[in-house]
Amino acid sequence: MRITARQIEIFQMAFRQKSTRKAADALYISQPAISRVVAELEAEMGVPLFDRAGRKFEPTAAARSLYTAVQQHYQGLGRIKDTAEQIASGTGGHLRVAAVPAVADTRVATAAGILMAQYESLRIDVDVLNEQAGLAAMREGRVDCAVVSSDPGDPNLVCTRLADIQPTVIVPPNDPIASAQKISPTDLAACPQIMLPVDSPFRRAVEHMFDREGVSFHVRAEAKTQTALVSMVAQGAGRAIVDEGVLSASKETKIASLALTSELIWPIRIIASSVSHNIPGLQRLVAELQKT
């Protein structure tokens, strides 16, 4: 990969100014020259560095990772080239992910951990946000992607369906139904439920199931993550419906799990901008999430 000091200088200014015109004014060169050099750098790396949708000129995740490397290693152009190659291959860089509570500390954290263990130059930060907040953070550039349940239906965003979660019921070991293999919503609701917060799409799916079956239920308590639900159930606080995947991620053994007789399928999706969704590091995360 051939990257020149002049390309790095122009990239830095374009990154800081978030405008080819302002970068051109700062460097006393023409605006087309800025655009041409940035395009050459993008072509050399094979990833988009700026989102040019509409009037925007916003840095992508790849641009932020490269800029960080430039700031840290500007004296060593070779180090910058190495970082650029890692970003281009998806083995390095910095990704920021927003995830709904239902999967943040299980599926998303597991996928991020697997990738970072495999690629020491790759950093993945995971923030726990509800759907609305996660999508807002992505649109504002505070995260690079959002793992949610619903498709926002935005033509400027790319929505990839990752999996359909098959929820399971968990109860304390001394619960009268602990030895059963399956349970109906009616029998489940005979005791209080521990649930995710009301703004959780997973919670809404569970409530819709109860409503569909004509069953009323009582909420004993709320917890923001599924691992918290597991811990509370294990102490005998109540019953809960969780993603089956949380059980393999949890060390808690003092629970019994049962299948639901009523269908309850909950989709999870990853949302990214149309410019950034093909960045190799993000594609690696998508592939890993589809395995979990």
N, C-alpha and C positions, 0 to 999 in steps of 0.2 A: 504494500500500500504506500503510495507516494503522496505525502502531505507536506506542503511548504510552510515556512514561517510566515510568509505573507498571507496565505490562506487562513492560518490560525489567527493572525492579527485582525483580519477582516471579520472572521467568524466571531471573535470576542466582542468586537464593537457592535455587530449586528445583534448579538445575543443581549448585550447590555441595553441597547436602544430600543429593541423590538420594533425596528423600523429601518428599512433600507435607505430611506431618504435622510433620516437623522444620522445614520451610520456614515453615509456618504459625506454629509456636511462635516462630521467630526473628523474624518480622515482626508478631507479636501480632494475627494475623487468623485466620479459620477455615480449616480444611483444605479444605472445599468451595470457598472463595474462591480458594485457590491452584489447585485443579484447574480451576475455571472459566476463570481468566485464562490458564493454560497452554493450555487447549483453544481459547480465542479466538485466541491467538497462532498456534497450529498451523493453525487454519482460515484465518487471514489469509494465512499463508505458503503453505498448501497442502501442507505436508510434516509428518510426525511428528517431534516433538522429543524424545520420551521413549518408551522401550519399556516397556509396562506388562504384559507377559506374566507371568502368575502373580502373584507378590508383588514383581516387579521394578519399578523406576522408574529405568531406566538411560538416560542421554543418548544420542541417536543421533549419527551423523556430522553431520547438519544442526545439531543443538544445539551440538556442539563448535565448529563453524565460526562460528555466531552468537555464542557466548560469547567466542570469541577477538576477534571484531570489537567486541563490547561493551567488553572490557577495553582494547582499543587506542583506541577512539574514543568513549568514553562521553560526552565533552563535546559531541560532534557527533552528535546524534540522526539527522540527515539521512544521515550516513555509515553508521550502523547500518541505517537503512531501505534504503539502496542495497545493502548486503551481504545483507540478508534477501531482497531481490528477486533478487540473483544466486544465492543458495542455492536459492531457490524455482524458478529457471529452469534450474539446473544449469550456469550459467556462472561460478560462483564457489564458494568453500568449500574444504574440506580433506578429501581422501579418503586413507585408509591401506589399502593392498592387500598381502596376503600372496600369494605365488605360488610354485608348485613350480619347482625349478631348470630344468626342461625348457623353460619358456616365460617365466621371469621377465625375463631379459635380452634377449629377442627380442620375442615378440608383446605381452607386457604392457608392457614399457618403450616399445615403439614406439607403442602405443595411448595411453599416458599422455603421451608427448611430443607427439603430434599434438594432443591435447585442450588441453594447457597452452600450446602455441604459438598455438592458436586463441582461447583464453580466458585472458587474463593474470591474472585474479583466481582462477583455479582451480589448486589445488595437489594433486598426486597423489604420495604416497610409496609406493615399492615395496620390500617386504622379501622376501628369498629364504628360504623355509621349506619343509620337506617337508610332505606332506599332513596328517599328524597334528598337527604343530606349528602349521601355518597355521589349521586348524580350531579348535584350542585357543585360539589368539590371538584369533580372531574371537568365540568364545563368551565370552572374558574381557574383551572390549571393547578389546583392544589394536590391532585392525585392524577395518575396516568390512566387508571381504569377503575371500574366499580363492579363488584360482584353483587348482583341483586337477584330478585326473582322475576320481576315484571319486565317486559320489553317496553321501553319508553316510546317506541314508534317515531324516533327522530331520524330523519334522513341523513343528518350530519354525523350520526353515530353508527357504529357497527356493533350489532348484538349477536353474540355467539352462545348458543345453548350448550351448557357444559354437561348437565346430568339431570335426571329426574330422581329426586330424593324419595325413598320409600320410608316414611316415618314408622317408628315402633313405639310401643307403650312401655314405660318403665315404672315399676312399683317397688316398695320396700320388700325385703325378704319375708317379713311377717304379715304381709298383706294377705287377706283371705283368697285373693285370686292369683297369688304368686306362682302357684303350681300349674296354672292353666297355660295352654299353648296359644289360644286366641281369646280376644275379648271384644264385646260389642260396645259401641259408644254409650249405650244405656247403662251397662254394667260399669264401664269406666267412670262415668259421671256420678256414680253413687257416692264417691269420696271426692274431696276437694282436689282441684288441679293446680299444679305449679306451672306457670306459663311465661313465655317471653313477653316483653312490653306490648302495649296495644298498637304501637306503630309498626310492629314487626309483621311482614307479609306471611311469615310462617305461622304466627299467631292467628292471623286472619283466615288462613287456610284451615286451621284446626277448628276455629269457631264456625266456619262455613260447614264443615263436616257435621258438627253437632246440630246446627240449624237444619241441615238437609235431612237428618234423621229425626228431627222433632224432639231433640233432647236438650233440657236445660242443664247448666253446669255451674259450679261455684269455683271462683278463683281464690285459692288460699294465699298465694303469693306470686310475685313476679321476679324474674331474674334476667339480666341482660344477655347472658350467654348460655349456650346449651351445656357446657361443662358445669356451670353453676346449678342448672336444673338437676343434673345427675347427682351432684353432691348433696343437694337439699333432699332429694328423694331418698338417697341412701341413708339419711339420718331419720327417715320416717315422717318427713313433713307432709307428704302427699304423693300424688301420682302425676306423671307428666308424659307428654308425647314429644319425642326427640328424633333427630336424624340418626339412623342406625349407625352411621359412621362415627358418631361421638363415642360410642361404646368401645370401639377398638382404640380410640385415642385416649380414653380415660383409664386410670389405674383403679378406679372404684369398682369393687367386686360385690359390694353389699346391696345389689339390686337384682331384680328379676325382669326379664323383657318378654313381651308378648306381642303377637301380631294382631292387627286390627281386622275385624270382620268387614268393616266399611272401607271402601277405597279412599285413600288419601295420598295423592301424588303431588309433590311440590317441586317445580322446576327451578334450577339456578342458572343464571346467565352471567356472562362477563361483557361489560359495555366499555368501548373505547372510541376515541374519535376516528373518523374515516382516514385521517392522515397517519395516526400513530398505531393503528391496530396491527399493522404488519411488521412493526419493529421486532427483530428476532428475539430479544429478551422477553417481550410480552407474549410472543408466540410460544416460547418455551413454557411460560407459566400456564397458558391456555392448555397446551398439550398435557402438562402434569396434572392440572385440575380435572381434565377429562378422564384421567386414569383413576383418580381417587373416588 
